[in-house]
Structures are given as C-alpha cells and as structure tokens.
Amino acid sequence: MLYEVFNSFKETHGQDYFISRVSEEIVQNLNPKLELREYQKEAFGRFGFYFNSYQERQFPDFDTSN
C-alpha cells in the first residue's frame, strides 16, 4: 500500500521528511488566521511528494477508444 511505502520513507529519512516538503505557495494561499497542524503539513507534503517526485506514480489510463 502507498501509505506503507511513504511511512518507510519517513522512517528512513526522519520524521520531518514530508513536512519539510510543504510548498510555501500552499501555505500562503491558506487563511493566515489559521495555523496548519502537523498532520496537515504532513498531508500536504505527502501529496506534493506523490505528484512531483514519486517515481512509481500511477497515471490514469485515458482510453478514448470507447
């Protein structure tokens, strides 16, 4: 499962592996009155890692023959 792969990245590279990947653009576009919690930072970091860096990412198969 993908979460197990990402958890192993976190264990290997440290607890802040995904948190450190949160784009400043994302943070700037959120309500400045609300501070992100650690689990939210990690979720954004995992999302960004999956779409920008994960080599085994699954791409949708757009079959237009139907």
mmCIF file as Biopython writes it, N, C-alpha, C and O atoms, coordinates in Angstrom:
data_model
#
loop_
_atom_site.group_PDB
_atom_site.id
_atom_site.type_symbol
_atom_site.label_atom_id
_atom_site.label_alt_id
_atom_site.label_comp_id
_atom_site.label_asym_id
_atom_site.label_entity_id
_atom_site.label_seq_id
_atom_site.pdbx_PDB_ins_code
_atom_site.Cartn_x
_atom_site.Cartn_y
_atom_site.Cartn_z
_atom_site.occupancy
_atom_site.B_iso_or_equiv
_atom_site.auth_seq_id
_atom_site.auth_asym_id
_atom_site.pdbx_PDB_model_num
ATOM 1   N N  . MET A ? 1  ? 0.838   -1.168 0.000   1.0 0.0 1  A 1 
ATOM 2   C CA . MET A ? 1  ? 0.000   0.000  0.000   1.0 0.0 1  A 1 
ATOM 3   C C  . MET A ? 1  ? 0.894   1.246  0.000   1.0 0.0 1  A 1 
ATOM 4   O O  . MET A ? 1  ? 2.012   1.236  0.514   1.0 0.0 1  A 1 
ATOM 5   N N  . LEU A ? 2  ? 0.373   2.289  -0.579  1.0 0.0 2  A 1 
ATOM 6   C CA . LEU A ? 2  ? 1.146   3.518  -0.724  1.0 0.0 2  A 1 
ATOM 7   C C  . LEU A ? 2  ? 1.523   4.124  0.622   1.0 0.0 2  A 1 
ATOM 8   O O  . LEU A ? 2  ? 2.646   4.599  0.790   1.0 0.0 2  A 1 
ATOM 9   N N  . TYR A ? 3  ? 0.601   4.115  1.585   1.0 0.0 3  A 1 
ATOM 10  C CA . TYR A ? 3  ? 0.919   4.691  2.882   1.0 0.0 3  A 1 
ATOM 11  C C  . TYR A ? 3  ? 2.071   3.946  3.557   1.0 0.0 3  A 1 
ATOM 12  O O  . TYR A ? 3  ? 2.852   4.554  4.288   1.0 0.0 3  A 1 
ATOM 13  N N  . GLU A ? 4  ? 2.186   2.634  3.320   1.0 0.0 4  A 1 
ATOM 14  C CA . GLU A ? 4  ? 3.298   1.877  3.892   1.0 0.0 4  A 1 
ATOM 15  C C  . GLU A ? 4  ? 4.618   2.292  3.255   1.0 0.0 4  A 1 
ATOM 16  O O  . GLU A ? 4  ? 5.632   2.395  3.945   1.0 0.0 4  A 1 
ATOM 17  N N  . VAL A ? 5  ? 4.613   2.529  1.950   1.0 0.0 5  A 1 
ATOM 18  C CA . VAL A ? 5  ? 5.817   2.992  1.260   1.0 0.0 5  A 1 
ATOM 19  C C  . VAL A ? 5  ? 6.230   4.357  1.811   1.0 0.0 5  A 1 
ATOM 20  O O  . VAL A ? 5  ? 7.405   4.588  2.099   1.0 0.0 5  A 1 
ATOM 21  N N  . PHE A ? 6  ? 5.265   5.252  1.955   1.0 0.0 6  A 1 
ATOM 22  C CA . PHE A ? 6  ? 5.571   6.596  2.462   1.0 0.0 6  A 1 
ATOM 23  C C  . PHE A ? 6  ? 6.008   6.550  3.923   1.0 0.0 6  A 1 
ATOM 24  O O  . PHE A ? 6  ? 6.874   7.325  4.329   1.0 0.0 6  A 1 
ATOM 25  N N  . ASN A ? 7  ? 5.427   5.661  4.713   1.0 0.0 7  A 1 
ATOM 26  C CA . ASN A ? 7  ? 5.866   5.520  6.099   1.0 0.0 7  A 1 
ATOM 27  C C  . ASN A ? 7  ? 7.313   5.042  6.166   1.0 0.0 7  A 1 
ATOM 28  O O  . ASN A ? 7  ? 8.064   5.453  7.051   1.0 0.0 7  A 1 
ATOM 29  N N  . SER A ? 8  ? 7.707   4.172  5.232   1.0 0.0 8  A 1 
ATOM 30  C CA . SER A ? 8  ? 9.099   3.713  5.222   1.0 0.0 8  A 1 
ATOM 31  C C  . SER A ? 8  ? 10.041  4.853  4.823   1.0 0.0 8  A 1 
ATOM 32  O O  . SER A ? 8  ? 11.159  4.933  5.332   1.0 0.0 8  A 1 
ATOM 33  N N  . PHE A ? 9  ? 9.602   5.736  3.916   1.0 0.0 9  A 1 
ATOM 34  C CA . PHE A ? 9  ? 10.400  6.926  3.597   1.0 0.0 9  A 1 
ATOM 35  C C  . PHE A ? 9  ? 10.594  7.766  4.853   1.0 0.0 9  A 1 
ATOM 36  O O  . PHE A ? 9  ? 11.692  8.247  5.132   1.0 0.0 9  A 1 
ATOM 37  N N  . LYS A ? 10 ? 9.526   7.933  5.593   1.0 0.0 10 A 1 
ATOM 38  C CA . LYS A ? 10 ? 9.563   8.738  6.811   1.0 0.0 10 A 1 
ATOM 39  C C  . LYS A ? 10 ? 10.486  8.118  7.857   1.0 0.0 10 A 1 
ATOM 40  O O  . LYS A ? 10 ? 11.233  8.831  8.528   1.0 0.0 10 A 1 
ATOM 41  N N  . GLU A ? 11 ? 10.437  6.796  7.999   1.0 0.0 11 A 1 
ATOM 42  C CA . GLU A ? 11 ? 11.307  6.111  8.954   1.0 0.0 11 A 1 
ATOM 43  C C  . GLU A ? 11 ? 12.772  6.220  8.536   1.0 0.0 11 A 1 
ATOM 44  O O  . GLU A ? 11 ? 13.651  6.396  9.380   1.0 0.0 11 A 1 
ATOM 45  N N  . THR A ? 12 ? 13.028  6.114  7.245   1.0 0.0 12 A 1 
ATOM 46  C CA . THR A ? 12 ? 14.398  6.155  6.740   1.0 0.0 12 A 1 
ATOM 47  C C  . THR A ? 12 ? 15.002  7.556  6.788   1.0 0.0 12 A 1 
ATOM 48  O O  . THR A ? 12 ? 16.166  7.726  7.153   1.0 0.0 12 A 1 
ATOM 49  N N  . HIS A ? 13 ? 14.202  8.560  6.414   1.0 0.0 13 A 1 
ATOM 50  C CA . HIS A ? 13 ? 14.734  9.914  6.248   1.0 0.0 13 A 1 
ATOM 51  C C  . HIS A ? 13 ? 14.408  10.861 7.392   1.0 0.0 13 A 1 
ATOM 52  O O  . HIS A ? 13 ? 14.883  11.997 7.399   1.0 0.0 13 A 1 
ATOM 53  N N  . GLY A ? 14 ? 13.617  10.426 8.353   1.0 0.0 14 A 1 
ATOM 54  C CA . GLY A ? 14 ? 13.310  11.263 9.505   1.0 0.0 14 A 1 
ATOM 55  C C  . GLY A ? 14 ? 11.862  11.710 9.545   1.0 0.0 14 A 1 
ATOM 56  O O  . GLY A ? 14 ? 11.162  11.691 8.533   1.0 0.0 14 A 1 
ATOM 57  N N  . GLN A ? 15 ? 11.431  12.106 10.710  1.0 0.0 15 A 1 
ATOM 58  C CA . GLN A ? 15 ? 10.038  12.469 10.944  1.0 0.0 15 A 1 
ATOM 59  C C  . GLN A ? 15 ? 9.575   13.665 10.115  1.0 0.0 15 A 1 
ATOM 60  O O  . GLN A ? 15 ? 8.391   13.770 9.795   1.0 0.0 15 A 1 
ATOM 61  N N  . ASP A ? 16 ? 10.487  14.562 9.766   1.0 0.0 16 A 1 
ATOM 62  C CA . ASP A ? 16 ? 10.115  15.775 9.028   1.0 0.0 16 A 1 
ATOM 63  C C  . ASP A ? 16 ? 10.275  15.635 7.521   1.0 0.0 16 A 1 
ATOM 64  O O  . ASP A ? 16 ? 10.259  16.638 6.808   1.0 0.0 16 A 1 
ATOM 65  N N  . TYR A ? 17 ? 10.426  14.430 7.028   1.0 0.0 17 A 1 
ATOM 66  C CA . TYR A ? 17 ? 10.679  14.223 5.598   1.0 0.0 17 A 1 
ATOM 67  C C  . TYR A ? 17 ? 9.590   14.840 4.733   1.0 0.0 17 A 1 
ATOM 68  O O  . TYR A ? 17 ? 9.905   15.507 3.747   1.0 0.0 17 A 1 
ATOM 69  N N  . PHE A ? 18 ? 8.343   14.643 5.065   1.0 0.0 18 A 1 
ATOM 70  C CA . PHE A ? 18 ? 7.254   15.183 4.255   1.0 0.0 18 A 1 
ATOM 71  C C  . PHE A ? 18 ? 6.900   16.603 4.671   1.0 0.0 18 A 1 
ATOM 72  O O  . PHE A ? 18 ? 6.542   17.427 3.829   1.0 0.0 18 A 1 
ATOM 73  N N  . ILE A ? 19 ? 6.997   16.893 5.956   1.0 0.0 19 A 1 
ATOM 74  C CA . ILE A ? 19 ? 6.674   18.233 6.442   1.0 0.0 19 A 1 
ATOM 75  C C  . ILE A ? 19 ? 7.592   19.265 5.805   1.0 0.0 19 A 1 
ATOM 76  O O  . ILE A ? 19 ? 7.157   20.373 5.490   1.0 0.0 19 A 1 
ATOM 77  N N  . SER A ? 20 ? 8.852   18.913 5.613   1.0 0.0 20 A 1 
ATOM 78  C CA . SER A ? 20 ? 9.806   19.855 5.028   1.0 0.0 20 A 1 
ATOM 79  C C  . SER A ? 20 ? 9.538   20.096 3.544   1.0 0.0 20 A 1 
ATOM 80  O O  . SER A ? 20 ? 10.108  21.019 2.963   1.0 0.0 20 A 1 
ATOM 81  N N  . ARG A ? 21 ? 8.696   19.299 2.932   1.0 0.0 21 A 1 
ATOM 82  C CA . ARG A ? 21 ? 8.394   19.433 1.508   1.0 0.0 21 A 1 
ATOM 83  C C  . ARG A ? 21 ? 7.161   20.287 1.228   1.0 0.0 21 A 1 
ATOM 84  O O  . ARG A ? 21 ? 6.778   20.437 0.067   1.0 0.0 21 A 1 
ATOM 85  N N  . VAL A ? 22 ? 6.535   20.845 2.246   1.0 0.0 22 A 1 
ATOM 86  C CA . VAL A ? 22 ? 5.335   21.651 2.035   1.0 0.0 22 A 1 
ATOM 87  C C  . VAL A ? 22 ? 5.726   22.938 1.319   1.0 0.0 22 A 1 
ATOM 88  O O  . VAL A ? 22 ? 6.580   23.691 1.787   1.0 0.0 22 A 1 
ATOM 89  N N  . SER A ? 23 ? 5.095   23.172 0.192   1.0 0.0 23 A 1 
ATOM 90  C CA . SER A ? 23 ? 5.377   24.346 -0.619  1.0 0.0 23 A 1 
ATOM 91  C C  . SER A ? 23 ? 4.897   25.611 0.095   1.0 0.0 23 A 1 
ATOM 92  O O  . SER A ? 23 ? 3.806   25.640 0.663   1.0 0.0 23 A 1 
ATOM 93  N N  . GLU A ? 24 ? 5.715   26.636 0.056   1.0 0.0 24 A 1 
ATOM 94  C CA . GLU A ? 24 ? 5.337   27.915 0.652   1.0 0.0 24 A 1 
ATOM 95  C C  . GLU A ? 24 ? 4.140   28.520 -0.082  1.0 0.0 24 A 1 
ATOM 96  O O  . GLU A ? 24 ? 3.367   29.270 0.514   1.0 0.0 24 A 1 
ATOM 97  N N  . GLU A ? 25 ? 3.983   28.209 -1.342  1.0 0.0 25 A 1 
ATOM 98  C CA . GLU A ? 25 ? 2.823   28.687 -2.108  1.0 0.0 25 A 1 
ATOM 99  C C  . GLU A ? 25 ? 1.515   28.160 -1.527  1.0 0.0 25 A 1 
ATOM 100 O O  . GLU A ? 25 ? 0.514   28.875 -1.488  1.0 0.0 25 A 1 
ATOM 101 N N  . ILE A ? 26 ? 1.527   26.926 -1.083  1.0 0.0 26 A 1 
ATOM 102 C CA . ILE A ? 26 ? 0.331   26.349 -0.480  1.0 0.0 26 A 1 
ATOM 103 C C  . ILE A ? 26 ? -0.008  27.088 0.802   1.0 0.0 26 A 1 
ATOM 104 O O  . ILE A ? 26 ? -1.159  27.468 1.017   1.0 0.0 26 A 1 
ATOM 105 N N  . VAL A ? 27 ? 0.977   27.293 1.646   1.0 0.0 27 A 1 
ATOM 106 C CA . VAL A ? 27 ? 0.762   27.946 2.929   1.0 0.0 27 A 1 
ATOM 107 C C  . VAL A ? 27 ? 0.264   29.376 2.724   1.0 0.0 27 A 1 
ATOM 108 O O  . VAL A ? 27 ? -0.613  29.831 3.458   1.0 0.0 27 A 1 
ATOM 109 N N  . GLN A ? 28 ? 0.805   30.085 1.750   1.0 0.0 28 A 1 
ATOM 110 C CA . GLN A ? 28 ? 0.415   31.470 1.500   1.0 0.0 28 A 1 
ATOM 111 C C  . GLN A ? 28 ? -1.016  31.586 0.986   1.0 0.0 28 A 1 
ATOM 112 O O  . GLN A ? 28 ? -1.638  32.637 1.137   1.0 0.0 28 A 1 
ATOM 113 N N  . ASN A ? 29 ? -1.547  30.531 0.385   1.0 0.0 29 A 1 
ATOM 114 C CA . ASN A ? 29 ? -2.900  30.576 -0.145  1.0 0.0 29 A 1 
ATOM 115 C C  . ASN A ? 29 ? -3.956  30.109 0.849   1.0 0.0 29 A 1 
ATOM 116 O O  . ASN A ? 29 ? -5.137  30.029 0.510   1.0 0.0 29 A 1 
ATOM 117 N N  . LEU A ? 30 ? -3.545  29.805 2.056   1.0 0.0 30 A 1 
ATOM 118 C CA . LEU A ? 30 ? -4.490  29.414 3.094   1.0 0.0 30 A 1 
ATOM 119 C C  . LEU A ? 30 ? -4.806  30.611 3.986   1.0 0.0 30 A 1 
ATOM 120 O O  . LEU A ? 30 ? -4.089  31.612 3.965   1.0 0.0 30 A 1 
ATOM 121 N N  . ASN A ? 31 ? -5.852  30.511 4.749   1.0 0.0 31 A 1 
ATOM 122 C CA . ASN A ? 31 ? -6.246  31.576 5.660   1.0 0.0 31 A 1 
ATOM 123 C C  . ASN A ? 31 ? -5.120  31.834 6.662   1.0 0.0 31 A 1 
ATOM 124 O O  . ASN A ? 31 ? -4.748  30.929 7.408   1.0 0.0 31 A 1 
ATOM 125 N N  . PRO A ? 32 ? -4.568  33.055 6.694   1.0 0.0 32 A 1 
ATOM 126 C CA . PRO A ? 32 ? -3.447  33.334 7.598   1.0 0.0 32 A 1 
ATOM 127 C C  . PRO A ? 32 ? -3.836  33.305 9.071   1.0 0.0 32 A 1 
ATOM 128 O O  . PRO A ? 32 ? -2.959  33.239 9.933   1.0 0.0 32 A 1 
ATOM 129 N N  . LYS A ? 33 ? -5.124  33.353 9.377   1.0 0.0 33 A 1 
ATOM 130 C CA . LYS A ? 33 ? -5.567  33.310 10.770  1.0 0.0 33 A 1 
ATOM 131 C C  . LYS A ? 33 ? -5.500  31.903 11.355  1.0 0.0 33 A 1 
ATOM 132 O O  . LYS A ? 33 ? -5.517  31.725 12.573  1.0 0.0 33 A 1 
ATOM 133 N N  . LEU A ? 34 ? -5.423  30.902 10.469  1.0 0.0 34 A 1 
ATOM 134 C CA . LEU A ? 34 ? -5.391  29.521 10.922  1.0 0.0 34 A 1 
ATOM 135 C C  . LEU A ? 34 ? -4.011  28.929 10.688  1.0 0.0 34 A 1 
ATOM 136 O O  . LEU A ? 34 ? -3.509  28.941 9.564   1.0 0.0 34 A 1 
ATOM 137 N N  . GLU A ? 35 ? -3.412  28.423 11.722  1.0 0.0 35 A 1 
ATOM 138 C CA . GLU A ? 35 ? -2.101  27.784 11.598  1.0 0.0 35 A 1 
ATOM 139 C C  . GLU A ? 35 ? -2.279  26.306 11.259  1.0 0.0 35 A 1 
ATOM 140 O O  . GLU A ? 35 ? -3.134  25.626 11.827  1.0 0.0 35 A 1 
ATOM 141 N N  . LEU A ? 36 ? -1.460  25.819 10.326  1.0 0.0 36 A 1 
ATOM 142 C CA . LEU A ? 36 ? -1.531  24.409 9.959   1.0 0.0 36 A 1 
ATOM 143 C C  . LEU A ? 36 ? -1.049  23.543 11.118  1.0 0.0 36 A 1 
ATOM 144 O O  . LEU A ? 36 ? -0.079  23.876 11.799  1.0 0.0 36 A 1 
ATOM 145 N N  . ARG A ? 37 ? -1.731  22.448 11.326  1.0 0.0 37 A 1 
ATOM 146 C CA . ARG A ? 37 ? -1.306  21.471 12.327  1.0 0.0 37 A 1 
ATOM 147 C C  . ARG A ? 37 ? -0.316  20.519 11.674  1.0 0.0 37 A 1 
ATOM 148 O O  . ARG A ? 37 ? -0.230  20.442 10.448  1.0 0.0 37 A 1 
ATOM 149 N N  . GLU A ? 38 ? 0.422   19.804 12.492  1.0 0.0 38 A 1 
ATOM 150 C CA . GLU A ? 38 ? 1.473   18.928 11.987  1.0 0.0 38 A 1 
ATOM 151 C C  . GLU A ? 38 ? 0.937   17.873 11.022  1.0 0.0 38 A 1 
ATOM 152 O O  . GLU A ? 38 ? 1.564   17.605 9.997   1.0 0.0 38 A 1 
ATOM 153 N N  . TYR A ? 39 ? -0.207  17.272 11.329  1.0 0.0 39 A 1 
ATOM 154 C CA . TYR A ? 39 ? -0.745  16.239 10.446  1.0 0.0 39 A 1 
ATOM 155 C C  . TYR A ? 39 ? -1.182  16.844 9.112   1.0 0.0 39 A 1 
ATOM 156 O O  . TYR A ? 39 ? -1.134  16.166 8.085   1.0 0.0 39 A 1 
ATOM 157 N N  . GLN A ? 40 ? -1.609  18.117 9.114   1.0 0.0 40 A 1 
ATOM 158 C CA . GLN A ? 40 ? -1.989  18.777 7.867   1.0 0.0 40 A 1 
ATOM 159 C C  . GLN A ? 40 ? -0.755  19.071 7.017   1.0 0.0 40 A 1 
ATOM 160 O O  . GLN A ? 40 ? -0.777  18.906 5.797   1.0 0.0 40 A 1 
ATOM 161 N N  . LYS A ? 41 ? 0.317   19.508 7.669   1.0 0.0 41 A 1 
ATOM 162 C CA . LYS A ? 41 ? 1.572   19.751 6.950   1.0 0.0 41 A 1 
ATOM 163 C C  . LYS A ? 41 ? 2.083   18.465 6.318   1.0 0.0 41 A 1 
ATOM 164 O O  . LYS A ? 41 ? 2.537   18.456 5.174   1.0 0.0 41 A 1 
ATOM 165 N N  . GLU A ? 42 ? 2.001   17.383 7.078   1.0 0.0 42 A 1 
ATOM 166 C CA . GLU A ? 42 ? 2.454   16.101 6.538   1.0 0.0 42 A 1 
ATOM 167 C C  . GLU A ? 42 ? 1.586   15.670 5.362   1.0 0.0 42 A 1 
ATOM 168 O O  . GLU A ? 42 ? 2.105   15.151 4.374   1.0 0.0 42 A 1 
ATOM 169 N N  . ALA A ? 43 ? 0.280   15.874 5.451   1.0 0.0 43 A 1 
ATOM 170 C CA . ALA A ? 43 ? -0.621  15.506 4.352   1.0 0.0 43 A 1 
ATOM 171 C C  . ALA A ? 43 ? -0.287  16.302 3.092   1.0 0.0 43 A 1 
ATOM 172 O O  . ALA A ? 43 ? -0.228  15.733 2.002   1.0 0.0 43 A 1 
ATOM 173 N N  . PHE A ? 44 ? -0.069  17.606 3.228   1.0 0.0 44 A 1 
ATOM 174 C CA . PHE A ? 44 ? 0.319   18.417 2.075   1.0 0.0 44 A 1 
ATOM 175 C C  . PHE A ? 44 ? 1.670   17.969 1.521   1.0 0.0 44 A 1 
ATOM 176 O O  . PHE A ? 44 ? 1.862   17.927 0.306   1.0 0.0 44 A 1 
ATOM 177 N N  . GLY A ? 45 ? 2.601   17.637 2.406   1.0 0.0 45 A 1 
ATOM 178 C CA . GLY A ? 45 ? 3.915   17.169 1.974   1.0 0.0 45 A 1 
ATOM 179 C C  . GLY A ? 45 ? 3.847   15.848 1.229   1.0 0.0 45 A 1 
ATOM 180 O O  . GLY A ? 45 ? 4.522   15.671 0.216   1.0 0.0 45 A 1 
ATOM 181 N N  . ARG A ? 46 ? 3.045   14.930 1.716   1.0 0.0 46 A 1 
ATOM 182 C CA . ARG A ? 46 ? 2.876   13.638 1.032   1.0 0.0 46 A 1 
ATOM 183 C C  . ARG A ? 46 ? 2.221   13.835 -0.328  1.0 0.0 46 A 1 
ATOM 184 O O  . ARG A ? 46 ? 2.615   13.204 -1.308  1.0 0.0 46 A 1 
ATOM 185 N N  . PHE A ? 47 ? 1.231   14.700 -0.388  1.0 0.0 47 A 1 
ATOM 186 C CA . PHE A ? 47 ? 0.551   14.989 -1.652  1.0 0.0 47 A 1 
ATOM 187 C C  . PHE A ? 47 ? 1.544   15.555 -2.673  1.0 0.0 47 A 1 
ATOM 188 O O  . PHE A ? 47 ? 1.606   15.095 -3.813  1.0 0.0 47 A 1 
ATOM 189 N N  . GLY A ? 48 ? 2.312   16.549 -2.251  1.0 0.0 48 A 1 
ATOM 190 C CA . GLY A ? 48 ? 3.302   17.157 -3.145  1.0 0.0 48 A 1 
ATOM 191 C C  . GLY A ? 48 ? 4.366   16.169 -3.579  1.0 0.0 48 A 1 
ATOM 192 O O  . GLY A ? 48 ? 4.766   16.156 -4.743  1.0 0.0 48 A 1 
ATOM 193 N N  . PHE A ? 49 ? 4.829   15.340 -2.650  1.0 0.0 49 A 1 
ATOM 194 C CA . PHE A ? 49 ? 5.829   14.336 -2.983  1.0 0.0 49 A 1 
ATOM 195 C C  . PHE A ? 49 ? 5.297   13.357 -4.013  1.0 0.0 49 A 1 
ATOM 196 O O  . PHE A ? 49 ? 5.997   13.010 -4.964  1.0 0.0 49 A 1 
ATOM 197 N N  . TYR A ? 50 ? 4.056   12.907 -3.827  1.0 0.0 50 A 1 
ATOM 198 C CA . TYR A ? 50 ? 3.468   11.937 -4.751  1.0 0.0 50 A 1 
ATOM 199 C C  . TYR A ? 50 ? 3.383   12.512 -6.163  1.0 0.0 50 A 1 
ATOM 200 O O  . TYR A ? 50 ? 3.752   11.840 -7.127  1.0 0.0 50 A 1 
ATOM 201 N N  . PHE A ? 51 ? 2.908   13.732 -6.293  1.0 0.0 51 A 1 
ATOM 202 C CA . PHE A ? 51 ? 2.699   14.300 -7.618  1.0 0.0 51 A 1 
ATOM 203 C C  . PHE A ? 51 ? 3.960   14.866 -8.256  1.0 0.0 51 A 1 
ATOM 204 O O  . PHE A ? 51 ? 4.018   14.999 -9.478  1.0 0.0 51 A 1 
ATOM 205 N N  . ASN A ? 52 ? 4.962   15.198 -7.465  1.0 0.0 52 A 1 
ATOM 206 C CA . ASN A ? 52 ? 6.163   15.818 -8.025  1.0 0.0 52 A 1 
ATOM 207 C C  . ASN A ? 52 ? 7.398   14.925 -8.048  1.0 0.0 52 A 1 
ATOM 208 O O  . ASN A ? 52 ? 8.270   15.113 -8.896  1.0 0.0 52 A 1 
ATOM 209 N N  . SER A ? 53 ? 7.492   13.962 -7.141  1.0 0.0 53 A 1 
ATOM 210 C CA . SER A ? 53 ? 8.754   13.231 -7.002  1.0 0.0 53 A 1 
ATOM 211 C C  . SER A ? 53 ? 8.642   11.711 -7.012  1.0 0.0 53 A 1 
ATOM 212 O O  . SER A ? 53 ? 9.635   11.033 -7.274  1.0 0.0 53 A 1 
ATOM 213 N N  . TYR A ? 54 ? 7.492   11.171 -6.741  1.0 0.0 54 A 1 
ATOM 214 C CA . TYR A ? 54 ? 7.355   9.716  -6.597  1.0 0.0 54 A 1 
ATOM 215 C C  . TYR A ? 54 ? 7.472   9.056  -7.967  1.0 0.0 54 A 1 
ATOM 216 O O  . TYR A ? 54 ? 6.631   9.269  -8.840  1.0 0.0 54 A 1 
ATOM 217 N N  . GLN A ? 55 ? 8.512   8.260  -8.148  1.0 0.0 55 A 1 
ATOM 218 C CA . GLN A ? 55 ? 8.828   7.660  -9.441  1.0 0.0 55 A 1 
ATOM 219 C C  . GLN A ? 55 ? 7.839   6.584  -9.871  1.0 0.0 55 A 1 
ATOM 220 O O  . GLN A ? 55 ? 7.684   6.336  -11.067 1.0 0.0 55 A 1 
ATOM 221 N N  . GLU A ? 56 ? 7.172   5.946  -8.927  1.0 0.0 56 A 1 
ATOM 222 C CA . GLU A ? 56 ? 6.268   4.851  -9.251  1.0 0.0 56 A 1 
ATOM 223 C C  . GLU A ? 56 ? 4.806   5.300  -9.300  1.0 0.0 56 A 1 
ATOM 224 O O  . GLU A ? 56 ? 3.891   4.490  -9.152  1.0 0.0 56 A 1 
ATOM 225 N N  . ARG A ? 57 ? 4.607   6.571  -9.505  1.0 0.0 57 A 1 
ATOM 226 C CA . ARG A ? 57 ? 3.256   7.142  -9.539  1.0 0.0 57 A 1 
ATOM 227 C C  . ARG A ? 57 ? 2.424   6.495  -10.641 1.0 0.0 57 A 1 
ATOM 228 O O  . ARG A ? 57 ? 2.896   6.291  -11.759 1.0 0.0 57 A 1 
ATOM 229 N N  . GLN A ? 58 ? 1.186   6.181  -10.306 1.0 0.0 58 A 1 
ATOM 230 C CA . GLN A ? 58 ? 0.252   5.598  -11.254 1.0 0.0 58 A 1 
ATOM 231 C C  . GLN A ? 58 ? -0.440  6.720  -12.022 1.0 0.0 58 A 1 
ATOM 232 O O  . GLN A ? 58 ? -1.002  7.634  -11.418 1.0 0.0 58 A 1 
ATOM 233 N N  . PHE A ? 59 ? -0.401  6.653  -13.326 1.0 0.0 59 A 1 
ATOM 234 C CA . PHE A ? 59 ? -1.074  7.641  -14.150 1.0 0.0 59 A 1 
ATOM 235 C C  . PHE A ? 59 ? -2.380  7.051  -14.666 1.0 0.0 59 A 1 
ATOM 236 O O  . PHE A ? 59 ? -2.443  5.863  -14.980 1.0 0.0 59 A 1 
ATOM 237 N N  . PRO A ? 60 ? -3.416  7.866  -14.754 1.0 0.0 60 A 1 
ATOM 238 C CA . PRO A ? 60 ? -4.681  7.330  -15.274 1.0 0.0 60 A 1 
ATOM 239 C C  . PRO A ? 60 ? -4.550  6.911  -16.720 1.0 0.0 60 A 1 
ATOM 240 O O  . PRO A ? 60 ? -3.806  7.514  -17.493 1.0 0.0 60 A 1 
ATOM 241 N N  . ASP A ? 61 ? -5.271  5.886  -17.070 1.0 0.0 61 A 1 
ATOM 242 C CA . ASP A ? 61 ? -5.278  5.381  -18.447 1.0 0.0 61 A 1 
ATOM 243 C C  . ASP A ? 61 ? -6.532  5.924  -19.116 1.0 0.0 61 A 1 
ATOM 244 O O  . ASP A ? 61 ? -7.640  5.449  -18.869 1.0 0.0 61 A 1 
ATOM 245 N N  . PHE A ? 62 ? -6.344  6.913  -19.955 1.0 0.0 62 A 1 
ATOM 246 C CA . PHE A ? 62 ? -7.469  7.520  -20.652 1.0 0.0 62 A 1 
ATOM 247 C C  . PHE A ? 62 ? -7.656  6.819  -21.984 1.0 0.0 62 A 1 
ATOM 248 O O  . PHE A ? 62 ? -7.059  7.183  -22.997 1.0 0.0 62 A 1 
ATOM 249 N N  . ASP A ? 63 ? -8.499  5.808  -21.950 1.0 0.0 63 A 1 
ATOM 250 C CA . ASP A ? 63 ? -8.770  5.038  -23.150 1.0 0.0 63 A 1 
ATOM 251 C C  . ASP A ? 63 ? -9.896  5.732  -23.916 1.0 0.0 63 A 1 
ATOM 252 O O  . ASP A ? 63 ? -11.041 5.735  -23.466 1.0 0.0 63 A 1 
ATOM 253 N N  . THR A ? 64 ? -9.580  6.313  -25.059 1.0 0.0 64 A 1 
ATOM 254 C CA . THR A ? 64 ? -10.571 7.065  -25.826 1.0 0.0 64 A 1 
ATOM 255 C C  . THR A ? 64 ? -11.214 6.225  -26.917 1.0 0.0 64 A 1 
ATOM 256 O O  . THR A ? 64 ? -11.940 6.752  -27.759 1.0 0.0 64 A 1 
ATOM 257 N N  . SER A ? 65 ? -10.954 4.930  -26.908 1.0 0.0 65 A 1 
ATOM 258 C CA . SER A ? 65 ? -11.498 4.075  -27.957 1.0 0.0 65 A 1 
ATOM 259 C C  . SER A ? 65 ? -12.978 3.741  -27.739 1.0 0.0 65 A 1 
ATOM 260 O O  . SER A ? 65 ? -13.640 3.254  -28.655 1.0 0.0 65 A 1 
ATOM 261 N N  . ASN A ? 66 ? -13.504 4.000  -26.527 1.0 0.0 66 A 1 
ATOM 262 C CA . ASN A ? 66 ? -14.911 3.666  -26.240 1.0 0.0 66 A 1 
ATOM 263 C C  . ASN A ? 66 ? -15.828 4.728  -26.743 1.0 0.0 66 A 1 
ATOM 264 O O  . ASN A ? 66 ? -17.044 4.616  -26.591 1.0 0.0 66 A 1 
#
